[in-house]
Amino acid sequence: GRTFNNFRIGTSWANDAGYLKGRITDFRIWTRARTLEEIQADFRKRLRGDEVDLFAYWPLKEGFGNTLSDETPNNHYGMHENGVWIKTDDLTISKPDEEGRPDAGIIEEGPRDQFRAALGFDGDDFVHMPGFEWPVGENPVTVEFWLYVDQYRVGSAFSMGLCNNPNRFQFHPAYTDAKSYWDYGHTSYNGRVIVTQSDWYLLGRWTHFALVSYGNTSGLRAVYLNGGQNKVINQDSVGPVVKLTGLWLGKWLFSTFIGKLADFRIWNRVRPEVEIKRDMKRRLTGDEPGLAGYWPLNEGSGLKIYDHTPNQNH
């Protein structure tokens, strides 16, 4: 019946004594005694995080920053102090698919498939899809992408049009005030969702964002992070009142972005949380219902970025 808290890895709790000198990875806690056969079956495999009776799971594979991600729905996120990330070639832990078998189609450790592809922005570059248009009307929307940033600054991960009220359509990640802003419609009238650092440790790690709004139908607007592990949901919504033309990645007018993007998707419907979680680590085919634009950003070379939907907004 006793409850424990203040869990630590690498030291005892008493006066910070007994520090470990060594390396550790793939730390798991279960609420049951696992059998020898179970332990042998997956001790060299990454877990999904939703296994039965898995209480906490820290793969310890971030490689940067000081935030430690718990891959279970319990969200026991931690912070490391004075630790050093080490890349090692003498230990191999394979990634599982939904059935626990290695599968290159699953995007593991953020947005990296077998090509480990993403698009980097260093502050003076961007992607422009001039033919991409967003119609006026009820305007439900879902925008999804993987994002990596390591500093607070003025800049937009993406934008459409001039982004003036009442027609904003953009996302400020890790703004100078340590908040992130999802803008769709009029920012003063139910067109903005704000994510604070208390909602999510954003810097120095790959994070999946799903930005949704019911637009001009007075439904909810929200930001789902990593498939809903964390989320900010506001009631009522608005959307743009004119047709918007041109999509930018990494830019809003003269405000540029520093970071990395991968697997960028725009839908003309609000996707439910269960769909977002199901597909966030899988490549799409491009012909999914309601998919208005899909740029995996995995070309790896050249100057052309391809839209994988039939709309062909390259």
SULTA-V476404 format. One line per field, one symbol per residue. ss: DSSP state (H for helix, E for strand, C for the rest). psi: psi as a letter, one per 30 degrees, with the letter a starting at -180 (. if undefined). burial: I if it has 16 or more other ideal C-beta (glycine too) atoms within 10 Angstrom, else O. A space follows every 10 residues. Layout:
# SULTA-V476404
ss: ???
psi: ???
burial: ???
This chain:
# SULTA-V476404
ss: CCCCCCCCCC CCCHHHCCCC CCCCCCEEEE CCCCCHHHHH HHCCECCCCC CCCEEEEECC CCCCCCEECC CCCCCCCEEC CCCCCCCCCC CCCECCCCCC CCCCCECECC CECCCCCCEE EECCCCEEEE EEEECCCCCC EEEEEEEECC CCCCCCCEEE CCCCCCCEEE EECCCCCCEE EEEEECCCCC CEEEEECCCC CCCCCCEEEE EEECCCCCCC EEEEEHHHCE EEEECCCCCC CCCEEEEEEC EECCEECEEE EEEEEEECCC CCHHHHHHHC CECCCCCCCC EEEEECCCCC CCCCCCCCCC CCCC
psi: fkkkahkkkf llfjghlhkk jalklikkkl gljkleeeef egfgkklefg kkgjekjjfh geflagkkkk flffhiklkk kglkkkkkgg kkjlklafgg kkjffkjkha hjaffhklkk kgfgllkkif fkkjlkbehk kkkklkkklg lklklkellk afgkkghkil kjkhlfgglk kjkjbkffig gkkkklfffk jekglkkkkj klkfbhggal klkkkhggel ljkklkllll glkkkkkkkg kjcgjlkkak lkikkkkhlj kleeeeeeff gkklffgkkf jfkjjfhgef llfkkkkglf fhi.
burial: OOOOOOOOOO OOOOOOOOOO OOOOOIOIOO OOOOOOOOOO OIOOOIIIIO IOOIOIIIII IIOOIIIIII IIOOOOOIOI OOOOOOOOOO OOOOIIOOOI OOOOOIIIOI IIIOOOIIIO IOOOOIIOIO OIIIOOOOII IIIIIIIIIO OIIOIIIIII IOIOOOIIII IIIIIOOOII IIIIIIIOOI IIIIIOOOOI IIIIIIIIII IIIIIIOOIO IIIIIIIIII IIOIOOIIII OOOIOIIIII IIOOOIIIII IIIIIIIIOI IOOOIIIOII IOIOOIOOOO IIIIIIIIOO OOOOIIIIIO IOIO
